Amino acid sequence: MTKEQGLRPPEGSGGALPRVSAADVGTVVTRHGIQTVEPLIRPYLRHTPAITVDRADFGLPPGPLVLKLEQLQHGGSFKARGAFANLLLRDMPAAGVVAASGGNHGAAVAFAARALGIPARIYVPHVSSPAKIARIRSYGADLVVAGDTYSDALAASQEWTADSGALPIHAYDQAETMLGAGTLGMELAGQATDATQVLASVGGGGLLAGVAAWYAGRAQVVGVEPEGAPTLTAAMRAGRPVDAEAGSVAVDSLAPRQVGELTFAIIRQNAARVLLVDDDAIVATQRLLWETLRVVAEPGGCAALAALVSGRCEPAPGETVAVVISGANTTAVDFGL
């Protein structure tokens, strides 16, 4: 689809939310806010499936397990939800948008920008996977590879913002981004009505914040992050976002330097706890997911399920657990002909 052929946002949908602080973001990122955003972005999204299996399929004690297959979303991850929320809710300058990303957010913004006919420049670090770089390029965005980490790419994108006047679309620490992510929780709650625990991976915290805001105590929402990138764990211990390690097999999706200030405020208000899993568990789960269900997911998309597979999360017998699988921009499975 060319920019000339691209879909346009509905009339009257513009107008950004006011910039909120950590102290009052909880009044914006709410169930009501998510319900308001959902019909606006719905025409541009897939309603991704949720499959119910037995935990015994993964070598665990029997019990119902619901997998939300969000890797089937446009762009290969949940990030499309926040991307469309930003592009449809915020006033758009002539220079278009700019985003920094480990890869998935960049792909989502590039996809949404192409669909809406908006110029986009995406910055990614050198650690971004070839699959993610190829996906961003395929959507026609102006791609810049800058620096060794997400933080480096973010700094470069901020320089471009200052020079160009483009609108920055933050990967996680933005109210619109979290509201978009919250629509995943809204969908999942309708698909797994009896789930008492919901597990989601954590990088900057946008996914977990959105899902937790939707459930708002109606189920235990648990964050899972790599031991090599414990951003939320470090923030929970310190009582605020602080620098953490940024090294893991999931470095291109779950390893910013800090969890977001706004996401942390929502998570601390609504999420139950955070668990750590090591890289071996993530890789083993990635392989097990493929061998068991023929589902392909990148390491960051497997971290939440790894908490179950590794025994870090042990649900009660008969308890229904829901897990978000998100992120399929990987070359882990080679389909060479």
C-alpha positions in Angstrom: 0.0 0.0 0.0 1.4 3.4 -1.0 1.1 6.5 1.0 -1.3 7.9 -1.6 -3.4 4.8 -1.2 -3.1 4.8 2.6 -6.1 4.8 5.0 -6.8 8.1 6.7 -7.7 8.6 10.3 -11.4 9.3 11.0 -12.5 12.9 11.1 -12.4 14.4 14.5 -10.0 11.8 15.9 -7.1 14.2 16.3 -6.0 16.0 19.4 -3.3 14.7 21.7 -3.8 13.8 25.3 -2.1 16.3 27.6 1.4 15.2 28.6 0.8 13.5 32.0 3.2 13.0 34.9 3.8 9.8 36.8 1.7 11.2 39.6 -1.5 11.5 37.4 -0.9 9.0 34.6 -3.2 6.6 36.5 -6.1 8.9 35.8 -5.6 8.6 32.1 -4.4 5.0 31.6 -7.5 3.3 32.9 -10.2 0.8 31.8 -12.3 3.8 30.6 -9.4 5.2 28.6 -8.7 1.8 27.0 -12.4 1.4 26.1 -12.3 4.8 24.5 -9.2 4.1 22.4 -10.2 0.6 21.3 -12.9 1.5 18.7 -10.6 4.1 17.2 -7.7 1.7 16.5 -9.8 -1.4 15.9 -10.2 -0.9 12.1 -6.4 -1.1 11.7 -5.7 -4.1 13.9 -6.2 -7.9 13.9 -8.2 -9.5 16.6 -5.5 -12.0 17.5 -6.5 -15.5 18.6 -6.1 -17.1 22.0 -5.6 -20.9 22.1 -6.3 -23.0 25.2 -4.0 -25.9 25.8 -3.1 -28.2 28.8 0.1 -27.2 30.7 1.0 -30.9 30.5 1.8 -30.3 26.8 4.8 -28.3 28.1 5.9 -30.9 30.6 4.1 -29.2 33.5 1.5 -30.4 36.0 -1.9 -30.4 34.2 -4.0 -27.3 34.1 -5.5 -24.9 31.6 -3.1 -22.5 29.8 -4.3 -19.8 27.5 -1.8 -18.4 25.0 -2.6 -15.0 23.5 -1.0 -15.2 20.0 -0.2 -11.6 19.6 2.8 -12.3 17.3 0.1 -12.6 14.6 -0.6 -8.9 14.9 0.4 -6.5 12.1 4.2 -5.9 12.4 4.6 -9.1 14.3 3.9 -7.8 17.8 1.5 -6.0 20.1 3.3 -2.8 19.3 1.0 -2.0 16.5 -1.7 -1.2 19.0 0.3 1.6 20.6 1.5 2.9 17.3 -1.9 3.4 15.9 -3.1 4.9 19.1 -0.4 7.5 18.9 -0.8 8.3 15.2 -4.6 8.6 15.5 -4.8 10.5 18.8 -2.0 13.0 18.4 -1.7 16.1 16.2 0.6 15.2 13.3 3.3 17.6 12.0 4.3 17.8 8.3 7.6 16.2 9.2 5.8 13.0 10.3 6.9 10.8 13.1 10.1 9.4 14.5 10.7 6.4 16.8 13.5 4.6 18.5 13.2 0.9 18.9 14.9 -2.4 19.4 13.0 -3.4 16.4 9.3 -4.3 17.1 8.1 -0.8 18.0 9.9 0.5 14.9 8.2 -2.0 12.7 4.8 -1.2 14.2 5.3 2.6 13.7 6.5 2.0 10.2 3.5 -0.1 9.4 1.0 2.3 11.0 2.7 5.3 9.3 2.4 3.6 5.9 -1.2 2.7 6.5 -2.0 6.3 7.4 0.2 8.0 4.8 2.5 9.6 7.3 6.3 10.0 6.9 8.3 8.0 9.4 12.0 7.7 10.4 13.0 4.8 12.6 16.2 4.5 14.7 17.4 1.1 15.8 20.7 0.0 17.5 23.2 -2.3 16.0 21.9 -5.2 18.2 18.5 -5.1 16.4 18.0 -8.4 14.6 18.3 -8.7 10.8 14.6 -9.9 10.8 13.4 -6.7 12.5 15.6 -4.4 10.3 14.2 -6.1 7.2 10.6 -5.8 8.5 11.0 -2.0 9.1 12.5 -1.5 5.6 9.7 -3.5 4.0 7.2 -0.9 5.3 9.0 1.9 3.6 10.2 3.9 6.6 13.5 5.8 6.6 15.7 3.5 8.7 18.8 4.6 10.6 21.0 2.2 12.6 22.6 4.2 15.4 24.6 3.1 18.5 25.0 -0.1 20.4 21.9 0.0 22.6 18.2 1.1 22.6 19.3 4.1 24.7 21.8 5.1 22.0 19.1 4.9 19.3 16.7 6.9 21.4 19.3 9.7 21.8 19.9 9.8 18.1 16.1 10.0 17.5 15.8 12.9 19.9 18.4 14.8 17.9 16.4 14.3 14.8 13.2 15.4 16.6 14.9 18.7 17.6 16.2 19.3 14.0 13.1 18.2 12.0 10.1 18.9 14.2 8.9 15.3 13.7 6.6 13.8 16.4 8.3 11.3 18.6 6.5 8.1 19.3 7.9 6.5 22.4 8.1 2.8 22.5 6.5 2.5 26.0 6.6 5.6 28.2 3.7 7.4 26.6 0.0 7.4 27.7 -1.2 6.6 24.2 1.2 3.8 23.8 0.0 2.2 27.0 -3.7 2.7 26.1 -3.1 0.9 22.8 -1.4 -2.0 24.6 -4.3 -2.1 27.1 -6.6 -3.1 24.2 -4.7 -6.5 24.2 -5.8 -7.0 27.8 -9.3 -6.1 26.9 -9.3 -8.7 24.1 -7.7 -11.3 26.3 -10.2 -10.8 29.1 -13.0 -11.7 26.7 -11.1 -14.8 25.4 -9.9 -16.2 28.8 -12.8 -15.2 31.1 -11.7 -17.5 33.9 -8.0 -16.6 34.0 -6.8 -15.8 37.4 -3.2 -15.0 36.4 -2.0 -13.2 33.3 1.7 -13.2 32.5 3.4 -10.7 30.1 7.0 -9.9 29.3 8.6 -6.7 30.4 11.1 -4.4 28.6 10.2 -0.8 29.1 6.9 -1.9 30.7 4.3 -0.7 28.1 2.7 -4.0 27.5 2.5 -4.9 31.2 1.2 -1.5 32.1 -1.5 -1.6 29.5 -2.6 -5.1 30.4 -2.5 -4.4 34.1 -4.5 -1.2 33.7 -7.3 -3.2 32.0 -7.4 -5.9 34.6 -7.0 -3.5 37.5 -7.0 -6.2 40.1 -9.5 -8.5 38.4 -6.7 -11.0 37.9 -3.1 -11.2 39.0 -1.0 -9.6 36.4 2.6 -10.8 36.5 5.6 -9.3 34.7 8.4 -11.5 33.5 11.8 -10.2 32.5 15.3 -11.6 31.7 17.8 -11.9 34.5 20.2 -10.0 32.3 17.8 -7.0 31.9 16.0 -6.6 35.2 14.7 -3.1 34.7 11.4 -3.6 36.5 12.9 -5.7 39.3 15.5 -2.9 39.9 12.8 -0.3 39.9 10.6 -2.3 42.4 13.6 -2.6 44.7 14.5 1.1 44.5 10.9 2.4 44.4 11.6 4.3 41.2 13.1 3.6 37.7 16.9 3.1 37.9 19.5 2.0 35.6 19.8 -1.8 35.2 21.9 -4.2 33.2 20.9 -4.5 29.5 22.2 -7.8 28.4 20.2 -10.8 27.4 19.3 -13.1 24.5 16.2 -10.8 24.3 18.3 -7.6 24.2 16.6 -6.3 21.1 13.2 -6.3 22.7 13.4 -6.5 26.5 16.5 -4.5 27.5 16.2 -0.7 27.8 18.4 0.9 30.4 15.4 1.7 32.6 11.7 0.8 32.9 9.6 3.8 32.0 8.6 6.4 34.6 5.0 6.4 33.5 4.8 2.7 32.9 6.3 2.1 36.4 3.6 4.2 38.0 0.9 2.1 36.3 2.6 -1.2 37.0 3.1 -0.4 40.6 -0.5 0.5 41.0 -2.0 -2.5 39.1 0.5 -5.4 38.7 0.9 -8.1 41.3 4.7 -9.0 41.0 7.6 -9.4 38.6 9.6 -12.6 38.0 13.0 -13.2 36.5 14.0 -15.9 34.0 17.4 -16.8 32.7 18.4 -16.9 29.0 18.6 -20.7 29.0 15.0 -20.9 30.1 14.0 -18.3 27.4 15.8 -20.2 24.6 14.4 -23.6 25.8 10.9 -22.2 25.8 11.3 -20.7 22.3 12.3 -24.2 21.1 9.5 -25.9 23.1 6.9 -23.5 21.8 7.9 -24.4 18.2 8.1 -28.2 18.9 4.8 -28.3 20.8 2.5 -26.0 18.9 4.6 -25.0 15.8 4.4 -21.4 17.0 7.4 -19.2 16.2 8.3 -16.4 18.6 11.4 -14.4 19.3 13.2 -14.7 22.6 11.4 -11.6 24.1 8.1 -13.0 23.1 8.8 -16.2 25.0 10.0 -14.8 28.3 6.6 -14.8 30.0 5.9 -18.4 29.1 9.4 -19.3 30.3 8.4 -18.3 33.8 5.9 -21.3 33.7 8.2 -23.7 31.9 11.1 -23.0 34.3 8.9 -23.3 37.4 9.3 -19.7 38.4 5.6 -19.4 38.3 3.7 -22.4 39.8 -0.1 -22.0 39.4 -2.5 -24.0 41.5 -4.0 -27.2 40.0 -6.9 -26.3 37.8 -6.1 -22.6 37.9 -6.3 -20.9 34.5 -3.2 -19.0 33.5 -3.1 -16.7 30.5 0.3 -15.8 28.8 0.9 -13.2 26.1 3.1 -14.4 23.3 4.3 -11.4 21.3 7.1 -10.9 18.9 7.7 -13.1 15.9 10.4 -11.0 14.1 13.1 -13.7 14.2 15.1 -15.9 12.0 15.1 -18.7 14.5 13.2 -21.0 12.1 14.9 -21.2 8.7 12.4 -22.0 5.9 15.1 -22.0 3.2 13.9 -23.8 0.0 
